[in-house]
Amino acid sequence: MRPVIVAFVSRLLVPGPSNCVILLCQPLIHVLARIDFGVRMSAHSRFSSSKNRELRQTRRGRQDGFALLEALVAMLVFALGILGIIGLQGNMTREQGVVKMRADAAFLASEIIGSMWVDIANIALYKATSGDQSCNAYTRCNDWLNKVSATLPSAAPEITVAPATGDVTVTITWTMPGGDSHKFTTATTIVAAKAG
């Protein structure tokens, strides 16, 4: 619509008897020409030559190509950022699983130590090592072994007990689905209070 208005007003500026119309309309033509970026007015309010128009179109075409290149680079940077965020999320999820398993192992180790404190008279029955499986025959300890196997993946718990001194070491080893092996170890001394 603006090029039509500019063309109409520019016809009013054809040299003739009404010079006052020329003086009044010329500022209006220049304002309209500035608003419409595609139209450029000459000193006599004529459209620019075809040569200038072709030059502008060539420049505009080059700029359009450059804008497309900028858009592609921006998309590449955006895609790399998204891939980085996805990788970070994967690492965070994996580490969160490891931390949860370690917390479960600490809880289970504390649980069996608490059972030993309650059952000091039978502390020797809590042994669960590769050489001595007394724990399997004792109900409380066997229930705990089953709980460890149900809670941690590929769990291998070991309990060493020295009944004479009351030294107890609980070691729980487990393997994550990715193949990483982890171990939690805690040690304490469980001795009955002497009457006296």
Steps between C-alpha positions, in 0.01 A plus 500: 500500500781744581670479159168593338463803729858608433450464124175697514652781704811509281280569194384814673857626494525514123613857413200716433307805611425372852838546670332530841382137471859399432623677811233343719524142370876456470561438874212251498656306211834477674338378823303235312811396309692449825223289652483269202847346489456368148442844341765768458423844359730707280530878508207529256295247700540225243572137583865404493648360185478131418877468541481615863204268555697199370795594719274514807347163411847346462605637837175384654553151350848484650364612833225238482763232443701632792190497720442137402858419594454676835183300560680172426785587736249598769318168453831313528592679824149437636521128409838466672360669809203263508729197461714628787194541722381147412844357586506692827153371587612142430805538725291654777248214482777239513671669796167534678454122467849440642432729796167327571665157495774621737236640738313167486823310576573728798146447630522122463839488677362708787196274517701181546724667758185606688375139492834385644474753784158362588621138473848518659475146637486356144753737339714211372207381282515817288815398312459516125831454322609276216641248751228517769130524411353484854274790401302282256390268780396780738154642416565868581822510303358298208205743471750785486701327223179458297417868554846604378463283187157651429615861552840516329585361154745207503559548873768305688483575874768386745494517879810421704456456873761453772290374797787536748550873439160587351656654189257491206563601138218517248597524132240521225613483138263554208525546124299762312328408170771692312768271642641734770580316823450680834578414860381627837683398819427585860661371819398517865550324832205329668562406862243422768497733797660351812286481807649670784 
